[in-house]
Amino acid sequence: DLLVASHTDSRASDEYNITLSNNRAKAVTEYLGARGISADRVRLEWFGESQLINDCGNGKPCNEENHQLNRRSELVLEAFPDPTKQYDIPQELKDMDFCEPEDIFEKIQEEINDIPTIYFDFDKSMLRSVHKTELERTAIMLKRMPNLMLYIEGHTDQRGDEEYNKKLSERRAQVVKDYLKNRGVEDNRLESQWFGKTKPIHNCDEVTCTPAMHQLNRRTELRVGKSSFGYTGRQKKVDTM
């Protein structure tokens, strides 16, 4: 089943925004219904402006991009939405112990490709709009899975000196960490490291790199885990072109 949770930005009255978020949730249901998904498989929630991603309320100035991130409908798949109903367990899950965190975590790891890699412009540590959207989804996942840790690893391309790139990669890791903290993810669930130019996807000291290859080196990688940076579980594969 699917949960649709809809929101507005902080402009207009509370009453108007509650109605607007309700209408947005209904619009998603109608769209899905037109594509063959029954309405009884979709559960709606609407919050008006009460759950802002960016704090633009009480007269605080916000640019249009931040308002846009507040105007959203979040979709969440629910495996067992009705606690009173008996469900058939899929064949591939029948050997799992759902009371055992290790089993559940290993299954989550198989689906880890939803965790984004965050890319940066040359000599910059500012988040691009597309990555802010991806980090919103990451924050939602982490808040719904409170036992998971997120490990954040900052990198640069190989241009510039080592000391400068070390500090730049630290800023790139920190901007991701700060963004997720501002979205309600606890600080003690976020660990960061930074490597400067020591761990490139493409070694541009050995080959002549194209701009696209340099871009793949300028990144912050994310992975989920359960303990410290010694964890060696699966992380998202980075496309090396």
C-alpha positions as CSV (number, residue, x, y, z in Angstrom):
1,D,0.0,0.0,0.0
2,L,1.0,3.6,-0.4
3,L,1.0,6.5,2.0
4,V,0.6,10.0,0.4
5,A,1.6,12.8,2.8
6,S,1.0,16.3,1.4
7,H,2.3,19.7,2.5
8,T,2.2,23.4,1.5
9,D,4.6,26.3,1.9
10,S,4.1,28.8,4.7
11,R,2.3,31.5,2.6
12,A,-1.5,32.0,3.1
13,S,-3.5,31.1,6.2
14,D,-3.4,27.8,8.1
15,E,-6.9,27.0,7.2
16,Y,-6.3,27.6,3.5
17,N,-3.1,25.5,3.5
18,I,-4.8,22.6,5.3
19,T,-7.4,22.5,2.5
20,L,-4.7,22.9,-0.2
21,S,-2.6,20.0,1.2
22,N,-5.7,17.9,1.3
23,N,-6.4,18.7,-2.3
24,R,-2.8,17.8,-3.3
25,A,-3.1,14.4,-1.6
26,K,-6.4,13.8,-3.4
27,A,-4.8,14.8,-6.8
28,V,-2.1,12.2,-6.3
29,T,-4.7,9.5,-5.6
30,E,-6.7,10.5,-8.7
31,Y,-3.5,10.4,-10.8
32,L,-2.7,6.9,-9.5
33,G,-6.3,5.8,-10.0
34,A,-6.1,6.7,-13.6
35,R,-3.2,4.4,-13.9
36,G,-4.9,1.4,-12.4
37,I,-4.0,1.7,-8.7
38,S,-7.1,1.3,-6.5
39,A,-7.9,4.1,-4.1
40,D,-8.3,1.6,-1.2
41,R,-4.5,0.9,-1.5
42,V,-3.7,4.6,-0.9
43,R,-3.8,6.2,2.5
44,L,-3.8,10.0,2.7
45,E,-2.4,12.4,5.2
46,W,-2.2,16.2,4.9
47,F,-0.5,18.7,7.1
48,G,-0.8,22.2,5.6
49,E,2.3,24.2,6.5
50,S,2.9,22.5,9.8
51,Q,5.9,20.4,8.6
52,L,8.1,22.7,6.6
53,I,11.3,21.5,5.1
54,N,12.7,25.0,5.0
55,D,11.7,27.3,7.9
56,C,10.1,30.1,5.9
57,G,7.4,30.9,8.5
58,N,6.9,34.0,10.7
59,G,8.1,36.4,8.0
60,K,11.5,34.8,7.5
61,P,12.8,35.5,4.0
62,C,13.0,32.5,1.7
63,N,13.9,32.3,-2.0
64,E,11.5,30.5,-4.3
65,E,13.6,27.3,-4.4
66,N,13.1,26.9,-0.6
67,H,9.4,27.6,-0.9
68,Q,9.2,25.0,-3.7
69,L,10.7,22.3,-1.4
70,N,8.0,23.0,1.1
71,R,5.3,22.4,-1.5
72,R,5.4,18.7,-1.8
73,S,3.7,15.3,-1.5
74,E,5.8,12.5,0.0
75,L,5.0,8.9,-1.1
76,V,5.9,6.0,1.2
77,L,5.4,2.3,0.5
78,E,3.9,0.5,3.4
79,A,4.5,-3.3,3.5
80,F,2.1,-4.1,6.4
81,P,-0.2,-1.0,6.8
82,D,-3.1,-2.7,8.7
83,P,-2.0,-4.3,12.1
84,T,-5.3,-6.2,12.4
85,K,-4.8,-8.0,9.0
86,Q,-3.0,-11.2,8.3
87,Y,-0.5,-10.8,5.4
88,D,1.1,-13.4,3.2
89,I,4.9,-13.0,3.4
90,P,6.7,-12.9,-0.1
91,Q,8.6,-16.1,-0.8
92,E,12.0,-14.3,-0.7
93,L,11.3,-13.0,2.8
94,K,10.0,-16.2,4.4
95,D,13.4,-17.2,5.8
96,M,13.9,-13.8,7.5
97,D,13.5,-13.2,11.2
98,F,11.7,-9.9,11.4
99,C,12.6,-9.6,15.1
100,E,16.3,-9.9,14.2
101,P,17.9,-6.5,13.2
102,E,20.7,-8.3,11.3
103,D,18.3,-9.9,8.9
104,I,16.3,-6.7,8.3
105,F,19.5,-4.7,7.8
106,E,20.9,-7.1,5.2
107,K,17.7,-6.8,3.2
108,I,17.8,-3.0,3.4
109,Q,21.4,-3.2,2.1
110,E,20.2,-4.9,-1.1
111,E,18.1,-1.8,-1.9
112,I,20.7,0.8,-1.1
113,N,20.9,2.3,-4.6
114,D,18.3,4.9,-3.5
115,I,21.1,6.6,-1.4
116,P,22.4,9.4,-3.5
117,T,26.0,10.5,-4.3
118,I,26.2,14.3,-4.0
119,Y,28.3,16.1,-6.7
120,F,29.8,19.6,-6.5
121,D,31.0,22.3,-8.8
122,F,34.7,23.0,-9.1
123,D,36.1,24.5,-5.9
124,K,32.6,24.7,-4.3
125,S,30.8,23.1,-1.4
126,M,27.3,24.4,-2.1
127,L,24.5,21.9,-2.7
128,R,22.8,21.8,-6.0
129,S,19.0,21.9,-6.1
130,V,18.8,18.4,-7.5
131,H,20.8,17.0,-4.6
132,K,18.7,18.9,-2.0
133,T,15.7,17.0,-3.4
134,E,17.6,13.7,-3.1
135,L,18.6,14.5,0.5
136,E,15.0,15.2,1.4
137,R,14.3,11.6,0.5
138,T,17.3,10.4,2.4
139,A,16.1,12.3,5.5
140,I,12.7,10.7,5.3
141,M,14.2,7.3,5.0
142,L,16.5,7.9,8.0
143,K,13.6,9.2,10.2
144,R,11.5,6.1,9.3
145,M,14.5,3.8,10.1
146,P,15.8,5.2,13.4
147,N,18.3,2.3,14.0
148,L,20.4,3.1,11.0
149,M,23.5,5.3,10.9
150,L,24.6,7.4,7.9
151,Y,28.2,7.7,6.9
152,I,29.2,10.8,4.9
153,E,32.5,10.8,3.0
154,G,33.8,14.0,1.3
155,H,36.1,14.0,-1.7
156,T,37.6,16.5,-4.3
157,D,39.1,16.1,-7.7
158,Q,42.9,16.0,-7.9
159,R,43.5,19.6,-8.9
160,G,45.0,21.9,-6.3
161,D,47.3,21.1,-3.3
162,E,46.6,18.4,-0.8
163,E,46.0,20.6,2.2
164,Y,43.5,22.8,0.4
165,N,41.6,19.8,-0.9
166,K,41.4,18.2,2.5
167,K,39.6,21.3,3.9
168,L,37.4,21.5,0.8
169,S,36.3,17.8,1.2
170,E,35.6,18.5,4.9
171,R,33.2,21.4,3.9
172,R,31.6,19.1,1.3
173,A,30.9,16.4,4.0
174,Q,29.8,19.0,6.5
175,V,27.2,20.7,4.2
176,V,25.5,17.4,3.7
177,K,25.6,16.6,7.4
178,D,24.2,20.0,8.3
179,Y,21.4,19.7,5.7
180,L,20.2,16.4,7.1
181,K,20.4,17.7,10.7
182,N,18.2,20.6,9.7
183,R,15.7,18.1,8.4
184,G,15.5,16.4,11.7
185,V,18.1,13.6,11.6
186,E,19.9,13.3,14.9
187,D,23.5,14.4,15.0
188,N,24.6,11.1,16.7
189,R,23.3,9.2,13.6
190,L,25.5,11.1,11.2
191,E,29.3,10.4,11.0
192,S,31.5,12.2,8.5
193,Q,35.0,11.8,7.2
194,W,36.9,13.6,4.4
195,F,39.7,12.5,2.2
196,G,40.7,15.4,0.0
197,K,42.0,14.1,-3.3
198,T,43.3,10.8,-2.0
199,K,40.4,8.5,-3.2
200,P,39.4,9.6,-6.7
201,I,37.0,7.6,-8.9
202,H,39.3,8.4,-11.8
203,N,43.0,8.8,-11.1
204,C,43.8,11.9,-13.1
205,D,47.5,11.6,-12.2
206,E,47.7,8.6,-14.4
207,V,45.4,9.6,-17.3
208,T,44.2,12.8,-18.8
209,C,40.8,13.4,-17.3
210,T,37.9,14.9,-19.1
211,P,35.6,17.5,-17.3
212,A,33.1,14.7,-16.7
213,M,35.8,12.5,-15.0
214,H,36.8,15.4,-12.8
215,Q,33.1,15.9,-11.9
216,L,32.8,12.3,-10.7
217,N,35.7,12.9,-8.4
218,R,34.1,16.0,-6.8
219,R,31.6,14.2,-4.6
220,T,30.3,13.3,-1.2
221,E,29.4,9.6,-0.9
222,L,26.7,8.4,1.5
223,R,26.2,4.9,2.9
224,V,24.1,3.3,5.7
225,G,25.5,1.2,8.5
226,K,25.1,0.2,12.1
227,S,28.4,1.0,13.9
228,S,31.5,3.0,13.1
229,F,33.5,3.7,9.9
230,G,34.9,0.2,10.2
231,Y,31.7,-1.1,8.7
232,T,32.3,-2.8,5.4
233,G,28.8,-3.4,4.1
234,R,27.6,-2.6,0.7
235,Q,27.5,1.0,-0.5
236,K,26.0,2.6,-3.6
237,K,28.1,2.0,-6.7
238,V,29.4,5.2,-8.3
239,D,29.1,5.3,-12.1
240,T,32.6,5.5,-13.6
241,M,31.2,6.1,-17.1
